[in-house]
Amino acid sequence: MNLPVYFSESSKSKYLSPAQIEEFGVKVEAIRREVMENLNEKDAEYIYKIRNFVRYSEISARAMLMFAGWLPPVWLLGTGLLGVSKIVENMELGHNVMHGQFDWLNDPSLNGTNYDWDTIATGPDWKHTHNYIHHTYTNIVGMDHDVGYGLVRVSDAQVWEPRFLLNLPLAAQLMVFFEWYVGIQNLHIEDVVAYKTKTWREVWAESYDFRQKMKRQVIKDYVFFPIIAGPNALPVFAGNAVANVIRSLWASAVIFNGHFTEDAENFEMDNIDNETRAEWYLRQIRGSSNFSGTQGLHILSGNLSHQIEHHLFPYMPANRYAQVAPKIKALCAEYGIHYNEASFIKQFSSVWVKLAKYSLPNECYEKSDPTQSFLKHNLSLLKKRIFKS
């Protein structure tokens, strides 16, 4: 049995024998099966309500921007509402529908293959990097591109480079432009900029579908709606731009909270092909973070406030995660597995501590590198003094 090997941070989970892991996996599977065999009209009603909210909130927001111009209270309300509409469409509607969570409804408009969400990432690109790569190889360094997005360092196992001294500002601008980074993620731009293993010519050839989707989104938000607003073109343009940034900031904060907290573990797998389903379940839990909150917060996060449950059950309708979370939490307590859950603020603060920590080289890890420089050595000592590690 090929168990995940955890890198440098101390795991808070108890060691389990192979037999215990398999027993644990059987119980997790039972929880999944109980829900999936009892999907019903309430789940259908829920997703249709979410879709209606997205539609009518967008219509209301765009009407306010189009007819009120720069009237401060109305512009702020319209822009804020459009941002919320885009968040819910992206997180609770698009993300979950594109996981295939509602394919069982046999409604073509809510089919994961057909759905085209309101963001510049193409469906096929996102489903490859997210549904396949991320959910299969979750937190396995070198296999899951979501471990730092090729931009920031969040693990001992990522070889330190001088650019990671900018971990904090890089992460901040990743949040502001998150929609764009997700859109180009499948192109692996870092292979051109940082590693010189790819050419811009190759990126251009691979980016055709992305460029077409980008063109449609840019024309919609920054050309079509401003033009039809006539004299209010500028406030409409500005409102759309701010709403898109609002969505990027919120979506990235939710993703960071689910993956980059201090207790979210990273893994190395000697032989991923031999990983059992039970081992995969265990890896999902140990590599994920939840944050607590109200029902409204859960909806705004696409129920990724239950990131542990989403990683365990990516094809389960997300509105069911609140139902299964207490069962998973109790099962983790039974087996001594750390269930990483805290408030939104606590988890978000933890993310930035981790980003600061890994902006500096890790002394133990870097010692094996024969090219270790004077700079790396002294920065690792600084890290040790600051973070006591």
C-alpha positions in Angstrom: 0.0 0.0 0.0 1.5 3.3 -1.1 0.7 5.9 1.5 1.2 9.6 0.9 4.5 10.9 2.3 4.0 14.2 4.0 6.8 16.7 3.6 8.1 19.0 6.3 5.2 20.4 8.3 3.9 18.4 11.3 0.7 16.6 10.6 -2.0 16.8 13.3 -3.5 13.5 12.1 -2.9 10.2 13.8 -1.0 7.5 12.0 -3.4 4.8 10.6 -2.6 1.3 9.7 -3.5 0.1 6.1 -6.4 -1.8 7.6 -7.7 1.3 9.5 -7.4 3.4 6.3 -9.5 0.9 4.4 -12.1 0.7 7.2 -12.2 4.5 7.3 -12.7 4.6 3.5 -15.6 2.2 3.6 -17.4 4.5 6.1 -16.8 7.6 4.0 -18.1 5.8 0.9 -21.3 4.8 2.9 -21.9 8.5 3.6 -21.4 9.4 -0.1 -23.7 6.6 -1.3 -26.5 7.5 1.2 -26.7 11.0 -0.3 -26.2 10.2 -3.9 -28.9 7.5 -3.9 -31.5 10.0 -2.4 -31.2 13.1 -4.6 -34.6 14.5 -5.1 -36.7 17.5 -6.1 -35.4 19.6 -3.2 -32.0 19.5 -4.8 -33.5 20.5 -8.2 -35.4 23.3 -6.6 -32.3 24.6 -4.9 -30.2 24.9 -8.0 -33.1 26.5 -10.0 -33.4 29.1 -7.2 -29.7 29.8 -7.4 -30.0 30.2 -11.2 -32.9 32.5 -10.8 -31.1 34.6 -8.3 -28.1 35.0 -10.7 -30.4 36.0 -13.6 -32.5 38.5 -11.7 -29.7 40.0 -9.7 -27.7 40.6 -12.9 -30.6 42.2 -14.6 -31.3 44.5 -11.7 -27.7 45.4 -11.3 -27.1 46.2 -14.9 -30.4 48.2 -15.0 -29.2 50.4 -12.1 -25.8 51.0 -13.7 -27.3 51.7 -17.1 -29.9 54.3 -16.0 -28.5 55.8 -12.9 -25.0 56.7 -14.2 -22.7 58.0 -11.5 -25.4 58.7 -8.9 -23.3 57.4 -6.0 -25.7 55.3 -4.0 -27.2 53.6 -7.0 -23.8 53.1 -8.7 -22.4 51.5 -5.6 -25.5 49.4 -5.1 -25.6 48.3 -8.8 -21.9 47.5 -8.8 -22.0 45.6 -5.5 -25.1 43.6 -6.6 -23.4 42.8 -10.0 -20.3 41.6 -8.0 -22.5 39.4 -5.9 -24.3 38.0 -8.9 -21.0 37.2 -10.6 -19.8 35.5 -7.4 -22.9 33.3 -7.1 -22.8 32.4 -10.8 -19.1 31.6 -10.6 -19.1 29.7 -7.3 -22.4 28.1 -6.5 -23.8 27.8 -10.0 -21.0 27.5 -12.6 -18.4 25.7 -10.5 -20.8 23.1 -9.2 -22.7 22.6 -12.4 -19.5 22.1 -14.3 -18.5 19.4 -11.8 -21.5 17.5 -13.1 -23.3 17.8 -9.8 -26.7 18.2 -11.5 -26.3 16.1 -14.6 -28.9 13.7 -13.1 -31.6 16.3 -13.8 -31.2 15.7 -17.5 -31.6 19.5 -18.1 -29.2 20.6 -20.9 -28.9 24.0 -19.4 -27.5 22.5 -16.2 -25.3 19.9 -17.7 -21.6 20.0 -16.8 -20.5 19.4 -20.4 -22.6 22.2 -21.9 -22.5 25.0 -19.2 -20.5 28.1 -20.2 -19.9 30.3 -17.1 -19.4 34.0 -16.9 -15.6 34.1 -16.7 -12.8 34.0 -19.2 -11.7 30.5 -18.4 -13.0 28.1 -21.0 -15.0 25.1 -19.8 -12.7 22.4 -21.3 -9.5 24.1 -19.9 -11.0 24.5 -16.4 -12.4 21.0 -16.3 -9.0 19.7 -17.2 -6.9 21.7 -14.7 -9.6 21.5 -11.9 -11.9 18.6 -12.3 -9.2 16.2 -13.5 -5.8 17.4 -12.4 -6.6 19.1 -9.1 -9.2 16.6 -7.9 -7.2 13.6 -8.9 -3.8 14.7 -7.6 -4.9 17.0 -4.8 -2.0 18.7 -3.0 0.6 16.4 -4.6 3.5 18.7 -5.3 4.6 18.6 -8.9 1.3 17.1 -10.1 -1.4 19.4 -8.7 -0.8 22.8 -10.4 -3.1 24.4 -7.8 -0.3 24.1 -5.3 0.8 27.7 -5.8 -0.5 28.1 -9.3 3.1 28.2 -10.6 3.3 31.7 -9.0 3.6 31.4 -5.2 5.4 29.0 -2.9 3.2 27.2 -0.3 5.2 24.1 0.5 8.7 22.9 1.6 8.7 20.7 -1.5 8.6 23.6 -3.9 12.2 24.4 -4.6 12.9 28.0 -3.4 13.8 30.6 -6.0 14.6 34.3 -5.4 11.2 35.3 -7.0 9.5 33.7 -4.0 10.8 36.6 -1.8 7.8 38.3 -3.4 5.4 35.7 -2.3 3.1 38.1 -0.5 2.7 40.8 -3.2 2.5 38.0 -5.8 -0.3 36.4 -3.9 -2.1 39.8 -3.5 -2.0 40.5 -7.3 -3.1 36.8 -7.9 -6.2 37.7 -5.9 -6.9 40.9 -7.9 -6.5 39.2 -11.2 -7.7 35.7 -10.2 -10.2 35.4 -13.1 -7.3 35.9 -15.5 -5.0 33.5 -13.8 -7.6 30.8 -13.8 -8.2 31.5 -17.5 -4.5 31.0 -18.4 -3.7 28.3 -15.8 -3.8 25.5 -18.4 -1.1 27.3 -20.5 1.5 27.1 -17.7 3.0 30.6 -18.4 5.6 30.0 -15.7 7.3 27.4 -18.0 8.1 30.4 -20.3 8.9 33.1 -17.7 10.6 31.2 -14.9 11.9 27.9 -16.4 12.4 28.6 -20.1 11.0 25.1 -21.0 8.3 26.6 -23.3 8.2 29.3 -25.9 5.7 32.1 -26.4 5.0 30.7 -29.8 3.8 27.5 -28.2 1.6 29.4 -25.7 0.0 31.4 -28.5 -0.8 28.2 -30.4 -2.3 26.6 -27.3 -4.3 29.6 -26.3 -6.7 29.8 -29.2 -9.8 28.7 -27.3 -8.9 31.0 -24.3 -8.4 34.0 -26.7 -11.9 33.4 -28.2 -13.5 33.1 -24.7 -11.6 36.2 -23.5 -12.8 38.1 -26.5 -16.4 37.3 -25.8 -16.2 38.3 -22.2 -14.3 41.5 -22.9 -16.8 42.5 -25.6 -19.8 41.7 -23.3 -18.6 43.6 -20.2 -16.5 46.4 -21.7 -18.0 47.1 -25.1 -21.6 45.9 -25.5 -23.1 47.0 -22.2 -21.3 50.3 -22.1 -22.3 51.1 -25.7 -26.0 50.4 -25.1 -25.9 52.6 -22.0 -25.2 55.6 -24.2 -24.3 58.6 -22.0 -23.8 56.3 -19.0 -21.2 54.2 -20.8 -18.3 55.2 -18.5 -20.1 54.3 -15.2 -21.3 51.0 -16.8 -17.7 50.2 -17.9 -16.4 51.0 -14.4 -19.1 49.1 -12.6 -18.4 46.0 -14.7 -14.7 46.3 -14.1 -15.1 46.7 -10.3 -17.7 43.8 -10.1 -15.2 41.5 -11.9 -12.5 42.5 -9.4 -14.9 41.9 -6.5 -15.5 38.4 -7.8 -11.8 37.7 -8.2 -11.0 38.9 -4.7 -13.7 36.8 -3.1 -13.2 33.7 -5.2 -9.5 33.7 -4.5 -10.0 34.2 -0.8 -12.3 31.2 -0.7 -9.8 29.1 -2.7 -6.9 30.2 -0.5 -8.9 29.3 2.6 -9.6 25.8 1.3 -6.1 25.0 0.2 -3.3 27.2 1.6 -3.9 27.3 5.4 -1.1 26.2 7.7 -2.8 22.9 8.5 -3.5 22.0 4.9 -0.9 19.3 4.1 1.0 18.6 0.9 2.1 15.2 -0.4 4.5 13.2 -2.4 3.3 10.0 -4.0 5.8 7.2 -4.9 3.2 5.4 -7.0 0.0 7.2 -7.5 -1.4 4.4 -9.7 -1.6 2.1 -6.6 -3.4 4.6 -4.4 -6.6 3.0 -3.1 -9.9 4.9 -2.9 -9.6 5.0 0.9 -6.1 6.5 0.7 -7.4 9.1 -1.7 -10.2 10.0 0.7 -7.7 10.4 3.5 -5.5 12.6 1.3 -8.5 14.9 0.5 -9.2 15.5 4.2 -5.6 16.1 5.2 -5.0 18.5 2.3 -8.2 20.6 2.8 -9.6 23.4 5.1 -13.1 24.3 6.0 -14.4 27.6 7.3 -17.5 28.1 9.4 -20.3 30.7 8.8 -23.9 31.4 7.9 -25.9 29.9 5.1 -25.4 33.1 3.1 -21.6 32.7 3.5 -21.8 29.1 2.3 -23.8 30.1 -0.8 -21.4 32.9 -1.6 -18.5 30.5 -1.3 -20.2 27.9 -3.6 -20.3 25.8 -0.5 -16.5 25.6 -0.7 -16.6 26.6 2.9 -17.0 22.8 3.1 -13.8 22.3 1.1 -13.1 19.0 2.8 -16.5 17.6 1.8 -16.1 19.0 -1.7 -12.8 17.3 -2.2 -14.3 14.0 -0.9 -17.4 14.3 -3.0 -16.9 16.6 -6.0 -19.9 15.2 -7.9 -22.3 15.5 -4.9 -24.6 18.6 -5.2 -22.9 21.2 -3.0 -26.1 22.1 -1.1 -25.7 18.7 0.6 -22.3 19.4 2.0 -23.7 21.0 5.2 -25.7 17.7 5.8 -22.7 15.4 5.5 -20.1 17.7 7.1 -21.0 16.7 10.7 -20.8 13.0 9.8 -17.3 13.4 8.2 -16.2 15.5 11.2 -17.4 12.8 13.7 -15.7 10.1 11.6 -12.4 12.0 11.6 -12.6 12.3 15.4 -13.2 8.6 15.7 -10.0 7.8 13.7 -7.9 10.6 15.0 -7.8 12.5 11.7 -7.4 16.3 11.9 -10.5 18.0 10.6 -9.2 21.4 9.6 -12.0 23.9 10.4 -12.0 27.5 11.7 -13.6 30.9 11.1 -13.1 32.6 7.8 -10.8 35.2 9.3 -8.7 32.7 11.2 -8.2 30.6 8.1 -7.4 33.6 5.9 -4.9 34.9 8.4 -3.3 31.5 8.5 -2.9 31.6 4.7 -0.8 34.8 4.9 1.4 33.5 7.6 2.1 30.4 5.5 2.8 32.6 2.4 5.2 34.7 4.4 6.9 31.5 5.8 7.5 30.0 2.4 8.8 33.2 0.9 12.0 32.2 2.6 14.0 29.0 1.8 13.7 26.0 4.1 17.0 25.2 5.7 16.6 21.4 5.9 15.2 21.1 2.4 17.7 23.4 0.7 20.8 21.8 2.4 20.5 18.9 -0.2 20.9 21.4 -3.0 24.7 21.6 -3.9 24.1 25.1 -5.4 22.8 26.5 -2.2 24.0 30.1 -2.0 25.0 32.4 0.8 21.7 34.2 0.3 19.6 31.1 0.7 21.5 30.1 3.8 21.0 33.4 5.5 17.4 33.7 4.5 16.7 30.2 5.9 18.2 31.3 9.2 16.0 34.4 9.2 13.0 32.2 8.6 14.0 29.9 11.5 14.2 32.9 13.8 10.9 34.4 12.7 8.8 31.2 12.5 10.6 29.1 15.1 11.0 26.2 12.6 
